[in-house]
């Protein structure tokens, strides 16, 4: 019977973190941050979808805690602080905020203050997460105004520097660079008809087809889009959402099916 030989190296001091942009960096970080996620899941504090725990959503170093109870939310903070001491993690309390969604979104909660360690956290009416802005309301509401402003800035910059290009190369530049600001994360968002209409106006009338093809704002651009083999923004958004659902169905993970359907 073979014997397993175990050897231990000397103590090594880690003076730097994972390399930015490294191929293995996401894997190493997932292993490192996994203990925090497991600790929150074992505590069972936070929101659930059925039997699936969704109280902690993590993307890279951005941690989002979801709780229907303010008391449980404070206990989740305590779990994070306790786990951070073990992992030598320092949470930036100045970048951490409290955000309300639901019937009490516009009310003052008489539950005392919430702390992340010794740092007092403040409530906010606007939350920026992964490049998107959300507003506190009866339901989770997306603020599309920052995306619209970025779209205008990008489209105007391209238009002013491509005056001597023909229509189709200029349109391709708009589709490659400016359209991304309007469609960013649209596969995971629920937009109202008014918000979709506003984004559709930006794409169809204001910056692109009116300027490139010299049409008036009151004229329909549907025929121009048809003969250019282009879609309006609404159908572009539907196409992205359909691709997202199709790709999610290929993933062998029951939680992905739960979120998509």
Wavefront OBJ file of the C-alpha trace (Angstrom):
o trace
v 0.000 0.000 0.000
v 1.436 3.344 -1.029
v 1.966 5.950 1.653
v 1.081 9.607 1.103
v 4.007 11.887 1.848
v 2.993 15.329 3.081
v 5.495 18.170 3.049
v 5.097 21.696 4.395
v 6.984 24.711 3.141
v 8.218 27.561 5.237
v 6.004 30.534 6.105
v 5.565 32.941 3.187
v 4.306 36.492 3.576
v 1.912 37.555 0.792
v 2.652 41.236 0.159
v 0.516 41.712 -2.960
v -2.823 40.551 -4.271
v -3.762 38.847 -7.511
v -2.490 40.356 -10.734
v -4.846 42.734 -12.520
v -5.967 41.163 -15.791
v -4.393 37.795 -15.064
v -6.050 34.692 -16.533
v -6.166 32.878 -13.189
v -6.999 35.975 -11.125
v -10.815 35.471 -11.273
v -10.412 31.827 -10.206
v -8.171 32.738 -7.286
v -10.466 35.551 -6.201
v -13.525 33.264 -6.337
v -11.764 30.812 -4.048
v -10.778 33.647 -1.740
v -14.194 35.331 -1.537
v -16.052 32.020 -1.445
v -15.753 31.804 2.345
v -17.654 35.084 2.721
v -20.467 33.853 0.492
v -20.638 30.510 2.295
v -20.745 32.237 5.688
v -23.704 34.382 4.616
v -25.489 31.384 3.135
v -25.010 29.335 6.293
v -26.387 32.184 8.390
v -29.566 32.006 6.254
v -30.125 35.746 6.689
v -31.357 37.511 3.564
v -33.709 36.867 0.666
v -34.637 33.545 -0.941
v -36.267 32.555 -4.209
v -37.977 29.319 -3.338
v -35.274 27.332 -1.604
v -32.444 29.139 -3.366
v -30.479 31.646 -1.321
v -30.107 35.022 -3.058
v -29.209 37.164 -0.064
v -25.699 37.725 -1.361
v -24.943 38.616 -4.982
v -21.269 39.075 -5.799
v -19.621 40.287 -8.988
v -15.839 40.651 -8.624
v -15.362 42.796 -5.504
v -18.887 44.297 -5.570
v -21.048 42.676 -2.893
v -24.821 43.227 -2.890
v -26.784 42.093 0.184
v -30.561 41.579 -0.137
v -32.815 41.362 2.899
v -36.510 41.861 3.601
v -35.691 42.669 7.236
v -33.527 45.520 8.489
v -32.648 43.498 11.591
v -31.455 40.587 9.464
v -29.528 43.012 7.276
v -27.567 44.204 10.308
v -26.773 40.592 11.175
v -25.558 40.057 7.619
v -23.228 43.024 8.097
v -21.955 41.422 11.291
v -21.256 38.164 9.430
v -19.347 40.102 6.757
v -17.243 41.927 9.343
v -16.466 38.702 11.207
v -15.473 36.950 7.986
v -13.469 39.983 6.835
v -11.320 39.781 9.957
v -10.408 36.198 9.082
v -9.691 36.930 5.414
v -7.973 40.272 6.034
v -10.576 42.112 3.945
v -11.248 45.802 4.513
v -14.719 46.986 3.491
v -14.927 50.575 2.279
v -17.808 52.001 4.296
v -17.709 55.303 2.367
v -18.689 53.426 -0.799
v -21.311 51.299 0.958
v -24.904 52.561 1.045
v -28.364 51.391 2.092
v -31.109 51.254 -0.525
v -34.859 50.647 -0.095
v -37.277 49.108 -2.597
v -40.952 48.453 -1.875
v -43.834 49.983 0.072
v -41.518 51.687 2.570
v -39.200 53.147 -0.097
v -40.278 56.724 0.678
v -40.711 56.278 4.433
v -38.296 56.713 7.310
v -37.523 53.363 8.925
v -37.707 53.561 12.692
v -35.322 50.672 13.298
v -32.204 52.426 14.514
v -28.929 52.844 12.685
v -27.122 50.195 10.695
v -23.385 49.726 11.017
v -20.699 48.025 8.972
v -18.271 47.323 11.745
v -17.917 50.661 13.531
v -18.972 52.704 10.509
v -22.479 54.127 10.249
v -24.162 53.509 6.883
v -26.461 56.031 5.213
v -29.631 55.545 3.168
v -29.679 56.757 -0.426
v -32.365 57.212 -3.085
v -30.085 56.363 -6.018
v -27.897 53.279 -6.248
v -25.146 52.726 -8.808
v -24.324 49.053 -9.313
v -22.256 47.585 -12.141
v -22.594 50.723 -14.238
v -26.387 51.009 -13.868
v -28.340 53.533 -11.817
v -31.414 52.471 -9.823
v -33.985 54.650 -8.052
v -35.738 53.886 -4.778
v -39.430 53.301 -5.510
v -42.332 50.873 -5.075
v -40.448 48.486 -7.362
v -36.888 48.489 -8.630
v -36.746 51.398 -11.072
v -33.963 51.976 -13.583
v -32.648 55.499 -14.166
v -31.885 55.625 -17.898
v -30.848 59.304 -17.938
v -27.102 58.632 -17.377
v -27.127 56.141 -20.277
v -28.909 58.662 -22.503
v -26.353 61.372 -21.685
v -23.455 59.033 -22.453
v -25.138 58.070 -25.715
v -25.527 61.696 -26.760
v -21.902 62.486 -25.929
v -20.599 59.490 -27.880
v -22.901 60.014 -30.879
v -22.117 63.729 -31.166
v -18.381 63.047 -30.953
v -18.570 60.470 -33.745
v -20.788 62.689 -35.866
v -18.486 65.710 -35.570
v -15.381 63.702 -36.538
v -16.911 61.779 -39.463
v -18.351 64.578 -41.579
v -16.581 63.343 -44.704
v -17.653 59.708 -44.405
v -20.575 58.275 -46.336
v -23.766 57.199 -44.610
v -23.174 53.484 -44.037
v -19.643 53.668 -42.564
v -20.865 56.395 -40.222
v -23.906 54.330 -39.244
v -21.634 51.354 -38.517
v -19.552 53.512 -36.181
v -22.684 54.567 -34.304
v -23.767 50.940 -33.977
v -20.333 49.834 -32.780
v -19.706 52.539 -30.181
v -22.793 54.629 -29.337
v -25.497 51.958 -29.306
v -23.703 50.135 -26.487
v -24.657 52.887 -24.037
v -28.356 52.356 -24.709
v -28.300 48.550 -24.730
v -25.916 48.073 -21.804
v -27.377 45.395 -19.526
v -30.797 45.647 -21.176
v -31.046 41.834 -21.145
v -31.255 41.857 -17.355
v -33.485 44.910 -16.897
v -37.236 45.406 -16.968
v -37.930 48.730 -18.666
v -41.297 50.435 -18.898
v -42.868 51.234 -22.265
v -42.114 54.926 -21.714
v -38.433 54.196 -21.050
v -38.182 52.009 -24.145
v -39.902 54.720 -26.181
v -37.425 57.319 -24.923
v -34.458 55.130 -25.850
v -36.049 54.417 -29.214
v -36.341 58.160 -29.889
v -32.672 58.621 -29.057
v -31.631 55.894 -31.451
v -34.001 56.579 -34.339
v -34.634 60.277 -34.494
v -32.289 62.471 -32.534
v -28.740 61.432 -33.220
v -28.655 58.947 -36.050
v -31.085 58.700 -38.900
v -32.160 62.340 -38.826
v -28.580 63.575 -39.077
v -27.085 60.897 -41.269
v -29.887 60.697 -43.813
v -31.106 64.304 -43.361
v -34.677 63.414 -42.395
v -36.959 65.590 -40.311
v -37.861 64.576 -36.760
v -41.560 64.373 -37.626
v -40.897 61.992 -40.499
v -40.906 58.239 -39.992
v -37.538 56.504 -40.225
v -39.034 53.031 -40.604
v -38.535 53.005 -44.371
v -34.926 54.140 -43.982
v -34.306 51.366 -41.467
v -36.007 48.830 -43.708
v -33.909 49.624 -46.794
v -30.763 49.762 -44.638
v -31.590 46.335 -43.156
v -31.614 47.841 -39.652
v -33.903 47.376 -36.644
v -35.394 49.982 -34.364
v -34.253 50.057 -30.750
v -37.197 48.063 -29.402
v -36.457 45.091 -31.659
v -32.726 45.437 -31.024
v -33.476 45.105 -27.297
v -35.738 42.085 -27.882
v -32.995 40.431 -29.926
v -30.459 40.908 -27.115
v -32.892 39.563 -24.515
v -33.672 36.526 -26.659
v -29.971 35.757 -27.049
v -29.491 36.103 -23.289
v -32.290 33.611 -22.559
v -30.972 31.196 -25.180
v -27.436 31.314 -23.730
v -28.753 30.950 -20.174
v -30.679 27.811 -21.142
v -27.414 26.214 -22.264
v -25.968 26.550 -18.754
v -26.466 23.463 -16.603
v -27.566 25.408 -13.537
v -31.100 25.303 -12.107
v -30.624 28.750 -10.573
v -30.124 30.263 -14.069
v -33.444 28.752 -15.176
v -35.069 30.239 -12.075
v -33.840 33.739 -12.909
v -34.650 33.595 -16.613
v -38.093 32.063 -16.410
l 1 2 3 4 5 6 7 8 9 10 11 12 13 14 15 16 17 18 19 20 21 22 23 24 25 26 27 28 29 30 31 32 33 34 35 36 37 38 39 40 41 42 43 44 45 46 47 48 49 50 51 52 53 54 55 56 57 58 59 60 61 62 63 64 65 66 67 68 69 70 71 72 73 74 75 76 77 78 79 80 81 82 83 84 85 86 87 88 89 90 91 92 93 94 95 96 97 98 99 100 101 102 103 104 105 106 107 108 109 110 111 112 113 114 115 116 117 118 119 120 121 122 123 124 125 126 127 128 129 130 131 132 133 134 135 136 137 138 139 140 141 142 143 144 145 146 147 148 149 150 151 152 153 154 155 156 157 158 159 160 161 162 163 164 165 166 167 168 169 170 171 172 173 174 175 176 177 178 179 180 181 182 183 184 185 186 187 188 189 190 191 192 193 194 195 196 197 198 199 200 201 202 203 204 205 206 207 208 209 210 211 212 213 214 215 216 217 218 219 220 221 222 223 224 225 226 227 228 229 230 231 232 233 234 235 236 237 238 239 240 241 242 243 244 245 246 247 248 249 250 251 252 253 254 255 256 257 258 259 260 261
